[in-house]
Amino acid sequence: MIYPKGFDNIIFIGSGVEANEKFFNPNSLEPGSYTITAEFTDSMGCVSMDTLEVTLRIIPIVPVIERVASDQIVTADTYSSYQWYRNGEELNGKNGYHLRVHELGLYSVLVGNTENCFVGSEGYGFGIPVNEENVTNQENVKVYPNPTAGFLFVEMSDGDTLHTLSLTNNLGDVVLSKETNTAIARIDMNSLLPGTYYLQVNSFSTNVSVKIVKL
């Protein structure tokens, strides 16, 4: 996206610019370089113009995790780089397509290609009860298990790098708040009383509230 920073008298012209002349939408274009013209009209009606180059790079295919042995998981496709996570925490030194699992948890992998573009997988659970009945999907946020007796996992698939998670009770009091730069985050609700809570997930492109039941 391109931002006019609150100025209504700036418009953008070029391939991929939306009809409102304010935003650049890369989803409609193929990878490559594009020239965007910025046009500014001042209070005297004088017009100034400048150009900027936008380069769209190829992103990797979203990785799919497969289980190939009782304690081993791999990515179904091959990538240039890998970083594995457990419960949203980076596993130091785990940078190959293959991972041997020693602990129960929710595993995911961030992969990259030769264009230095990266994308994360969905979680793969070892010993975590995840099924259709206890998964809540809302827009690009997935939460499970819900209801939960303790740990809650949150998957964000909007592609944003930073998310803020906040949990409030029925009175509107914030009982937990955290920021995460991973696609999967874990929330520890073990110390909270049983009842209904509301999880707010915010990022540049996401503003979602999910009802959570603590058993």
GROMACS elastic network, one bead per residue, 0.5 to 0.9 nm:
[ bonds ]
;  ai    aj funct       b0    kb
    1    17     6  0.89038   500
    1    22     6  0.85164   500
    1    23     6  0.53031   500
    1    25     6  0.62466   500
    1    26     6  0.78934   500
    2    12     6  0.83359   500
    2    17     6  0.89440   500
    2    22     6  0.68631   500
    2    23     6  0.52238   500
    2    24     6  0.57240   500
    2    25     6  0.88311   500
    3     6     6  0.79349   500
    3    22     6  0.69278   500
    3    23     6  0.68717   500
    3    24     6  0.89063   500
    4     7     6  0.54706   500
    4     8     6  0.72711   500
    4     9     6  0.84650   500
    4    10     6  0.60977   500
    4    11     6  0.75787   500
    4    12     6  0.88024   500
    4    22     6  0.67067   500
    4    23     6  0.85509   500
    5     8     6  0.86862   500
    6    10     6  0.89845   500
    7    10     6  0.59553   500
    8    11     6  0.77833   500
    8    22     6  0.88798   500
    9    39     6  0.81227   500
    9    40     6  0.57904   500
    9    41     6  0.54576   500
    9    42     6  0.71461   500
    9    43     6  0.89361   500
   10    21     6  0.85091   500
   10    22     6  0.77504   500
   10    38     6  0.68455   500
   10    39     6  0.56096   500
   10    41     6  0.66419   500
   11    20     6  0.83167   500
   11    21     6  0.51876   500
   11    22     6  0.57463   500
   11    23     6  0.88715   500
   11    37     6  0.83009   500
   11    38     6  0.58808   500
   11    39     6  0.53093   500
   11    40     6  0.66679   500
   11    41     6  0.88245   500
   12    17     6  0.67260   500
   12    18     6  0.88252   500
   12    20     6  0.89368   500
   12    21     6  0.51211   500
   12    22     6  0.59509   500
   12    23     6  0.75117   500
   12    24     6  0.81397   500
   12    36     6  0.65890   500
   12    37     6  0.55719   500
   12    39     6  0.62152   500
   12    40     6  0.89523   500
   13    16     6  0.86448   500
   13    17     6  0.62642   500
   13    18     6  0.88857   500
   13    21     6  0.65813   500
   13    22     6  0.88118   500
   13    35     6  0.88030   500
   13    36     6  0.57575   500
   13    37     6  0.50355   500
   13    38     6  0.65056   500
   13    39     6  0.77699   500
   14    17     6  0.57460   500
   14    24     6  0.86158   500
   14    34     6  0.77849   500
   14    35     6  0.65615   500
   14    37     6  0.63563   500
   15    18     6  0.86846   500
   15    24     6  0.82167   500
   15    25     6  0.89313   500
   15    28     6  0.88781   500
   15    29     6  0.79044   500
   15    34     6  0.69705   500
   15    35     6  0.77077   500
   15    36     6  0.73022   500
   16    23     6  0.83548   500
   16    24     6  0.53923   500
   16    25     6  0.52196   500
   16    26     6  0.60760   500
   16    27     6  0.80406   500
   16    28     6  0.62690   500
   16    29     6  0.65056   500
   16    34     6  0.86113   500
   16    36     6  0.88097   500
   17    20     6  0.80214   500
   17    21     6  0.59884   500
   17    22     6  0.71558   500
   17    23     6  0.56507   500
   17    25     6  0.60324   500
   17    26     6  0.85166   500
   17    36     6  0.81440   500
   18    21     6  0.55188   500
   18    22     6  0.68095   500
   18    23     6  0.56385   500
   18    24     6  0.60533   500
   18    25     6  0.65351   500
   19    22     6  0.78941   500
   19    23     6  0.83851   500
   20    23     6  0.71930   500
   21    24     6  0.81057   500
   24    36     6  0.87986   500
   25    28     6  0.64207   500
   25    29     6  0.79890   500
   26    29     6  0.54697   500
   26    30     6  0.79721   500
   26    31     6  0.86853   500
   26    56     6  0.73026   500
   27    30     6  0.80063   500
   29    32     6  0.83645   500
   29    56     6  0.82869   500
   30    56     6  0.74678   500
   30    57     6  0.87397   500
   30    58     6  0.86457   500
   31    55     6  0.74018   500
   31    57     6  0.52345   500
   31    58     6  0.59566   500
   32    54     6  0.83272   500
   32    55     6  0.56481   500
   32    56     6  0.51598   500
   32    57     6  0.65968   500
   32    58     6  0.87064   500
   33    53     6  0.66917   500
   33    54     6  0.56678   500
   33    56     6  0.62830   500
   33    57     6  0.87552   500
   34    52     6  0.83715   500
   34    53     6  0.56916   500
   34    54     6  0.51578   500
   34    55     6  0.62884   500
   34    56     6  0.80976   500
   35    51     6  0.65992   500
   35    52     6  0.58293   500
   35    54     6  0.63376   500
   35    55     6  0.88716   500
   36    50     6  0.85020   500
   36    51     6  0.55341   500
   36    52     6  0.53563   500
   36    53     6  0.62649   500
   36    54     6  0.72382   500
   37    49     6  0.67973   500
   37    50     6  0.57530   500
   37    52     6  0.65288   500
   37    53     6  0.89291   500
   38    48     6  0.82247   500
   38    49     6  0.55855   500
   38    50     6  0.53094   500
   38    51     6  0.58778   500
   38    52     6  0.77455   500
   39    47     6  0.67233   500
   39    48     6  0.58042   500
   39    50     6  0.67579   500
   39    51     6  0.87368   500
   40    46     6  0.81114   500
   40    47     6  0.55342   500
   40    48     6  0.51316   500
   40    49     6  0.62875   500
   40    50     6  0.87146   500
   41    44     6  0.78660   500
   41    45     6  0.56911   500
   41    46     6  0.55021   500
   41    48     6  0.64541   500
   41    49     6  0.88869   500
   42    45     6  0.53670   500
   42    46     6  0.55013   500
   42    47     6  0.65940   500
   42    48     6  0.81162   500
   43    46     6  0.74298   500
   44    47     6  0.89022   500
   57   115     6  0.64737   500
   57   116     6  0.85920   500
   57   117     6  0.73163   500
   58   113     6  0.83961   500
   58   115     6  0.67339   500
   58   117     6  0.71324   500
   59    62     6  0.86777   500
   59   112     6  0.80205   500
   59   113     6  0.72747   500
   59   115     6  0.76237   500
   59   116     6  0.84435   500
   59   117     6  0.53378   500
   59   118     6  0.65162   500
   59   119     6  0.72761   500
   60    63     6  0.80293   500
   60    79     6  0.77598   500
   60   111     6  0.74629   500
   60   112     6  0.64643   500
   60   113     6  0.60049   500
   60   115     6  0.89132   500
   60   117     6  0.68161   500
   60   118     6  0.64689   500
   60   119     6  0.64285   500
   61    64     6  0.89000   500
   61    77     6  0.82842   500
   61   111     6  0.89813   500
   61   119     6  0.76407   500
   62   111     6  0.82863   500
   62   119     6  0.61227   500
   62   120     6  0.64948   500
   62   121     6  0.59850   500
   62   122     6  0.86154   500
   63    75     6  0.61281   500
   63    76     6  0.68549   500
   63    77     6  0.68041   500
   63    78     6  0.88490   500
   63    79     6  0.88963   500
   63   109     6  0.75894   500
   63   110     6  0.80440   500
   63   111     6  0.72387   500
   63   119     6  0.76877   500
   63   120     6  0.67707   500
   63   121     6  0.51031   500
   63   122     6  0.80011   500
   64    74     6  0.83395   500
   64    75     6  0.56084   500
   64    76     6  0.56025   500
   64    77     6  0.75676   500
   64   109     6  0.89444   500
   64   121     6  0.62257   500
   64   122     6  0.74737   500
   65    73     6  0.65111   500
   65    74     6  0.56456   500
   65    76     6  0.62001   500
   65   107     6  0.88673   500
   65   108     6  0.77324   500
   65   109     6  0.80924   500
   65   121     6  0.73895   500
   65   122     6  0.80575   500
   65   123     6  0.81968   500
   65   124     6  0.67939   500
   66    72     6  0.86237   500
   66    73     6  0.54823   500
   66    74     6  0.53888   500
   66    75     6  0.60619   500
   66    76     6  0.62844   500
   66   124     6  0.84708   500
   67    70     6  0.74015   500
   67    71     6  0.79273   500
   67    72     6  0.59772   500
   67    74     6  0.64909   500
   67    75     6  0.88509   500
   68    71     6  0.80275   500
   68    72     6  0.57481   500
   68    73     6  0.57220   500
   68    74     6  0.70751   500
   69    73     6  0.70853   500
   70    73     6  0.85836   500
   70   101     6  0.86926   500
   71    99     6  0.84267   500
   71   100     6  0.56821   500
   71   101     6  0.50391   500
   71   102     6  0.70161   500
   72    98     6  0.71706   500
   72    99     6  0.57139   500
   72   101     6  0.57933   500
   73    97     6  0.84816   500
   73    98     6  0.59805   500
   73    99     6  0.53789   500
   73   100     6  0.65522   500
   73   101     6  0.74522   500
   74    77     6  0.86859   500
   74    96     6  0.86898   500
   74    97     6  0.55147   500
   74    99     6  0.62085   500
   74   100     6  0.88406   500
   75    78     6  0.70350   500
   75    79     6  0.87588   500
   75    97     6  0.57022   500
   75    98     6  0.70205   500
   75   109     6  0.83071   500
   76    97     6  0.87046   500
   77    97     6  0.85666   500
   78    81     6  0.88509   500
   78    97     6  0.72052   500
   79    82     6  0.72346   500
   79    97     6  0.78103   500
   79   111     6  0.63933   500
   79   112     6  0.61659   500
   79   113     6  0.57675   500
   79   114     6  0.84416   500
   80   111     6  0.73336   500
   80   112     6  0.56440   500
   80   114     6  0.62018   500
   80   116     6  0.89205   500
   81    95     6  0.68685   500
   81    96     6  0.72593   500
   81    97     6  0.81648   500
   81   110     6  0.81488   500
   81   111     6  0.54426   500
   81   113     6  0.66414   500
   81   114     6  0.86318   500
   81   118     6  0.88226   500
   82    94     6  0.76981   500
   82    96     6  0.55520   500
   82    97     6  0.63630   500
   82   109     6  0.66076   500
   82   110     6  0.57288   500
   82   112     6  0.65745   500
   83    90     6  0.73651   500
   83    91     6  0.74170   500
   83    92     6  0.83304   500
   83    93     6  0.80957   500
   83    94     6  0.60229   500
   83    96     6  0.72887   500
   83    97     6  0.86651   500
   83   108     6  0.85213   500
   83   109     6  0.55071   500
   83   110     6  0.51152   500
   83   111     6  0.64870   500
   83   112     6  0.89314   500
   84    89     6  0.85757   500
   84    90     6  0.62771   500
   84    91     6  0.57123   500
   84    92     6  0.81846   500
   84    93     6  0.86543   500
   84    94     6  0.56907   500
   84    95     6  0.65354   500
   84    96     6  0.81971   500
   84    97     6  0.88761   500
   84    99     6  0.78372   500
   84   107     6  0.71954   500
   84   108     6  0.58600   500
   84   110     6  0.63882   500
   84   111     6  0.87072   500
   85    88     6  0.55596   500
   85    89     6  0.51943   500
   85    91     6  0.52583   500
   85    92     6  0.87292   500
   85    94     6  0.83510   500
   85   106     6  0.81173   500
   85   107     6  0.55799   500
   85   108     6  0.51940   500
   85   109     6  0.59279   500
   85   110     6  0.80008   500
   85   182     6  0.88203   500
   85   184     6  0.87390   500
   86    89     6  0.52381   500
   86    90     6  0.65631   500
   86    91     6  0.66863   500
   86   103     6  0.89340   500
   86   104     6  0.88930   500
   86   105     6  0.62503   500
   86   106     6  0.55325   500
   86   108     6  0.65733   500
   86   109     6  0.88453   500
   86   123     6  0.89432   500
   87    90     6  0.85211   500
   87   105     6  0.60271   500
   87   107     6  0.62562   500
   87   108     6  0.80382   500
   87   123     6  0.86061   500
   87   153     6  0.77490   500
   87   184     6  0.70536   500
   87   185     6  0.65324   500
   87   186     6  0.58462   500
   88   106     6  0.77574   500
   88   107     6  0.76968   500
   88   108     6  0.76427   500
   88   153     6  0.87396   500
   88   180     6  0.85438   500
   88   182     6  0.62025   500
   88   183     6  0.73876   500
   88   184     6  0.50244   500
   88   186     6  0.63100   500
   89   182     6  0.80469   500
   89   184     6  0.87259   500
   89   185     6  0.81367   500
   89   186     6  0.88489   500
   90    94     6  0.84786   500
   90   182     6  0.88203   500
   91    94     6  0.56544   500
   91    95     6  0.85539   500
   92    95     6  0.80713   500
   93    96     6  0.86727   500
   94    97     6  0.88091   500
   94    98     6  0.85434   500
   94    99     6  0.70971   500
   95    98     6  0.83189   500
   95    99     6  0.85589   500
   96    99     6  0.70644   500
   97   109     6  0.88747   500
   97   111     6  0.89639   500
  101   104     6  0.77901   500
  101   107     6  0.89373   500
  101   126     6  0.85785   500
  103   126     6  0.78825   500
  103   127     6  0.89840   500
  104   107     6  0.89623   500
  104   125     6  0.77378   500
  104   127     6  0.54294   500
  104   128     6  0.74558   500
  105   124     6  0.82955   500
  105   125     6  0.58672   500
  105   126     6  0.51786   500
  105   127     6  0.64660   500
  105   128     6  0.64568   500
  106   123     6  0.57253   500
  106   124     6  0.54710   500
  106   126     6  0.61562   500
  106   127     6  0.83673   500
  106   128     6  0.71609   500
  106   153     6  0.82951   500
  106   184     6  0.87240   500
  107   122     6  0.83811   500
  107   123     6  0.53415   500
  107   124     6  0.50183   500
  107   125     6  0.62150   500
  107   126     6  0.76865   500
  107   184     6  0.89589   500
  108   120     6  0.72056   500
  108   121     6  0.56554   500
  108   122     6  0.61470   500
  108   124     6  0.62573   500
  108   125     6  0.89215   500
  108   183     6  0.85400   500
  108   184     6  0.76818   500
  109   119     6  0.85510   500
  109   120     6  0.57358   500
  109   121     6  0.55670   500
  109   122     6  0.80475   500
  109   123     6  0.81939   500
  110   118     6  0.66747   500
  110   119     6  0.56902   500
  110   121     6  0.64801   500
  110   182     6  0.88992   500
  110   183     6  0.87231   500
  111   117     6  0.83283   500
  111   118     6  0.54621   500
  111   119     6  0.56665   500
  111   120     6  0.62565   500
  111   121     6  0.81825   500
  112   115     6  0.78614   500
  112   116     6  0.60467   500
  112   117     6  0.54273   500
  112   119     6  0.66672   500
  112   120     6  0.89128   500
  113   116     6  0.55564   500
  113   117     6  0.57988   500
  113   118     6  0.67955   500
  114   117     6  0.74674   500
  115   118     6  0.87594   500
  119   159     6  0.75765   500
  120   157     6  0.83719   500
  120   159     6  0.85273   500
  120   182     6  0.84272   500
  120   183     6  0.65364   500
  120   184     6  0.89723   500
  121   124     6  0.86532   500
  121   157     6  0.89146   500
  121   183     6  0.79997   500
  122   155     6  0.71976   500
  122   156     6  0.89066   500
  122   157     6  0.83021   500
  122   183     6  0.80349   500
  122   184     6  0.78152   500
  123   155     6  0.76809   500
  123   184     6  0.72138   500
  125   128     6  0.53706   500
  125   129     6  0.77855   500
  125   130     6  0.73853   500
  126   129     6  0.85532   500
  127   130     6  0.89366   500
  128   145     6  0.84049   500
  129   134     6  0.83616   500
  129   144     6  0.87382   500
  129   145     6  0.69924   500
  130   133     6  0.81168   500
  130   134     6  0.64634   500
  130   135     6  0.68716   500
  130   144     6  0.67345   500
  130   145     6  0.60597   500
  131   134     6  0.57572   500
  131   135     6  0.63716   500
  131   144     6  0.86123   500
  131   145     6  0.80736   500
  132   135     6  0.54079   500
  132   136     6  0.82976   500
  133   136     6  0.83242   500
  133   145     6  0.86259   500
  133   146     6  0.83133   500
  134   143     6  0.84399   500
  134   144     6  0.59659   500
  134   147     6  0.63782   500
  134   148     6  0.83830   500
  135   142     6  0.69205   500
  135   143     6  0.58123   500
  135   145     6  0.57353   500
  135   146     6  0.60130   500
  135   147     6  0.86725   500
  136   141     6  0.82020   500
  136   142     6  0.56829   500
  136   143     6  0.50858   500
  136   144     6  0.63375   500
  136   145     6  0.79786   500
  136   146     6  0.67050   500
  136   210     6  0.79883   500
  136   211     6  0.88834   500
  137   140     6  0.73981   500
  137   141     6  0.59574   500
  137   143     6  0.65245   500
  137   144     6  0.89040   500
  137   210     6  0.88177   500
  138   141     6  0.52944   500
  138   142     6  0.63561   500
  138   143     6  0.83696   500
  138   208     6  0.73580   500
  138   209     6  0.83259   500
  138   210     6  0.73404   500
  139   142     6  0.80898   500
  139   206     6  0.85759   500
  139   208     6  0.76207   500
  140   155     6  0.81640   500
  140   156     6  0.59787   500
  140   157     6  0.52456   500
  140   158     6  0.58219   500
  140   206     6  0.77190   500
  140   208     6  0.86110   500
  141   154     6  0.69844   500
  141   155     6  0.56834   500
  141   157     6  0.64700   500
  141   158     6  0.80080   500
  141   201     6  0.79798   500
  141   206     6  0.85592   500
  141   208     6  0.75412   500
  141   210     6  0.87906   500
  142   153     6  0.81505   500
  142   154     6  0.57782   500
  142   156     6  0.66359   500
  142   157     6  0.82853   500
  143   146     6  0.68011   500
  143   152     6  0.70599   500
  143   153     6  0.56987   500
  143   155     6  0.63995   500
  143   156     6  0.89837   500
  143   210     6  0.81009   500
  143   212     6  0.87155   500
  144   147     6  0.76312   500
  144   148     6  0.75869   500
  144   151     6  0.87320   500
  144   152     6  0.58129   500
  144   153     6  0.53549   500
  144   154     6  0.67568   500
  144   155     6  0.87098   500
  145   148     6  0.53570   500
  145   149     6  0.86087   500
  145   151     6  0.79096   500
  145   152     6  0.60706   500
  145   153     6  0.70291   500
  146   149     6  0.87098   500
  146   152     6  0.74502   500
  146   211     6  0.87776   500
  146   212     6  0.61999   500
  146   213     6  0.62636   500
  146   214     6  0.78497   500
  147   152     6  0.88120   500
  147   212     6  0.64423   500
  147   214     6  0.58040   500
  147   215     6  0.65204   500
  148   151     6  0.66122   500
  148   152     6  0.65380   500
  148   189     6  0.82457   500
  148   212     6  0.79608   500
  148   213     6  0.64695   500
  148   214     6  0.52392   500
  148   215     6  0.58528   500
  149   152     6  0.85671   500
  149   189     6  0.76135   500
  149   190     6  0.69334   500
  149   194     6  0.82890   500
  149   213     6  0.86595   500
  149   214     6  0.58035   500
  150   187     6  0.84863   500
  150   188     6  0.62029   500
  150   191     6  0.80150   500
  150   192     6  0.85113   500
  150   214     6  0.74688   500
  150   215     6  0.79999   500
  151   186     6  0.67649   500
  151   187     6  0.57318   500
  151   189     6  0.56739   500
  151   190     6  0.67358   500
  152   185     6  0.83506   500
  152   186     6  0.57338   500
  152   187     6  0.50104   500
  152   188     6  0.64548   500
  152   189     6  0.70761   500
  153   184     6  0.68936   500
  153   185     6  0.57413   500
  153   187     6  0.62591   500
  153   188     6  0.89102   500
  154   183     6  0.81305   500
  154   184     6  0.55528   500
  154   185     6  0.51502   500
  154   186     6  0.63433   500
  154   187     6  0.77907   500
  155   182     6  0.88376   500
  155   183     6  0.57245   500
  155   185     6  0.65854   500
  156   159     6  0.75678   500
  156   160     6  0.82622   500
  156   163     6  0.83464   500
  156   182     6  0.84285   500
  156   183     6  0.52313   500
  156   184     6  0.64457   500
  156   185     6  0.84908   500
  156   201     6  0.86777   500
  156   206     6  0.88974   500
  157   160     6  0.79435   500
  157   183     6  0.67642   500
  157   184     6  0.89683   500
  158   161     6  0.88895   500
  158   183     6  0.87907   500
  158   203     6  0.87911   500
  158   205     6  0.70248   500
  158   206     6  0.71543   500
  159   183     6  0.80118   500
  159   205     6  0.87759   500
  160   163     6  0.73424   500
  160   181     6  0.84393   500
  160   183     6  0.84608   500
  160   203     6  0.67525   500
  160   204     6  0.67919   500
  160   205     6  0.72483   500
  160   206     6  0.85438   500
  161   180     6  0.82412   500
  161   181     6  0.53358   500
  161   182     6  0.69885   500
  161   183     6  0.78507   500
  161   203     6  0.82795   500
  161   204     6  0.89756   500
  162   179     6  0.70211   500
  162   180     6  0.58168   500
  162   182     6  0.74082   500
  162   183     6  0.87745   500
  162   202     6  0.86936   500
  162   203     6  0.62812   500
  162   204     6  0.81215   500
  163   178     6  0.84860   500
  163   179     6  0.56686   500
  163   180     6  0.54173   500
  163   181     6  0.64384   500
  163   182     6  0.82670   500
  163   183     6  0.87513   500
  163   201     6  0.67618   500
  163   202     6  0.55973   500
  163   204     6  0.80998   500
  163   206     6  0.85099   500
  164   177     6  0.74071   500
  164   178     6  0.59198   500
  164   180     6  0.65287   500
  164   200     6  0.79187   500
  164   201     6  0.58743   500
  164   202     6  0.51816   500
  164   203     6  0.64456   500
  165   176     6  0.80697   500
  165   177     6  0.56269   500
  165   178     6  0.53487   500
  165   179     6  0.61118   500
  165   180     6  0.78103   500
  165   185     6  0.89786   500
  165   199     6  0.68828   500
  165   200     6  0.56865   500
  165   202     6  0.66171   500
  166   174     6  0.67348   500
  166   175     6  0.77119   500
  166   176     6  0.56334   500
  166   178     6  0.64968   500
  166   179     6  0.87142   500
  166   198     6  0.81495   500
  166   199     6  0.57491   500
  166   200     6  0.51971   500
  166   201     6  0.68366   500
  166   202     6  0.86802   500
  167   173     6  0.83121   500
  167   174     6  0.56710   500
  167   175     6  0.57166   500
  167   176     6  0.50773   500
  167   177     6  0.63110   500
  167   197     6  0.66321   500
  167   198     6  0.55858   500
  167   200     6  0.63410   500
  168   171     6  0.76364   500
  168   172     6  0.54264   500
  168   173     6  0.51593   500
  168   175     6  0.54833   500
  168   176     6  0.71366   500
  168   177     6  0.89179   500
  168   196     6  0.89978   500
  168   197     6  0.56315   500
  168   198     6  0.52792   500
  168   199     6  0.66366   500
  168   200     6  0.81283   500
  169   172     6  0.53540   500
  169   173     6  0.55715   500
  169   174     6  0.67166   500
  169   175     6  0.68650   500
  169   195     6  0.81761   500
  169   196     6  0.66231   500
  169   198     6  0.64453   500
  170   173     6  0.74738   500
  170   195     6  0.83079   500
  170   196     6  0.64611   500
  170   197     6  0.61842   500
  170   198     6  0.77884   500
  171   174     6  0.89321   500
  172   197     6  0.89470   500
  172   198     6  0.86671   500
  174   177     6  0.71779   500
  175   192     6  0.84293   500
  176   187     6  0.85811   500
  176   189     6  0.88963   500
  178   187     6  0.89050   500
  180   183     6  0.80065   500
  180   184     6  0.83166   500
  180   185     6  0.67617   500
  181   184     6  0.86412   500
  181   185     6  0.86829   500
  182   185     6  0.66758   500
  188   191     6  0.76703   500
  188   192     6  0.87561   500
  189   192     6  0.53754   500
  189   193     6  0.84603   500
  189   214     6  0.75962   500
  190   193     6  0.81429   500
  190   214     6  0.88217   500
  192   195     6  0.86059   500
  192   214     6  0.77866   500
  193   214     6  0.72802   500
  193   215     6  0.81156   500
  194   213     6  0.75231   500
  195   212     6  0.84239   500
  195   213     6  0.58864   500
  195   214     6  0.52366   500
  195   215     6  0.67487   500
  196   211     6  0.70478   500
  196   212     6  0.58025   500
  196   214     6  0.62655   500
  196   215     6  0.89594   500
  197   210     6  0.84324   500
  197   211     6  0.59765   500
  197   213     6  0.62360   500
  197   214     6  0.73864   500
  198   209     6  0.64640   500
  198   210     6  0.55797   500
  198   212     6  0.56410   500
  198   213     6  0.85727   500
  199   208     6  0.80849   500
  199   209     6  0.54837   500
  199   210     6  0.50434   500
  199   211     6  0.63617   500
  199   212     6  0.67698   500
  200   207     6  0.73021   500
  200   208     6  0.57669   500
  200   210     6  0.65089   500
  200   211     6  0.89968   500
  201   206     6  0.68839   500
  201   207     6  0.58077   500
  201   208     6  0.51989   500
  201   209     6  0.63139   500
  201   210     6  0.81892   500
  202   205     6  0.77172   500
  202   206     6  0.52384   500
  202   208     6  0.66364   500
  202   209     6  0.88102   500
  203   207     6  0.67123   500
  204   207     6  0.82581   500
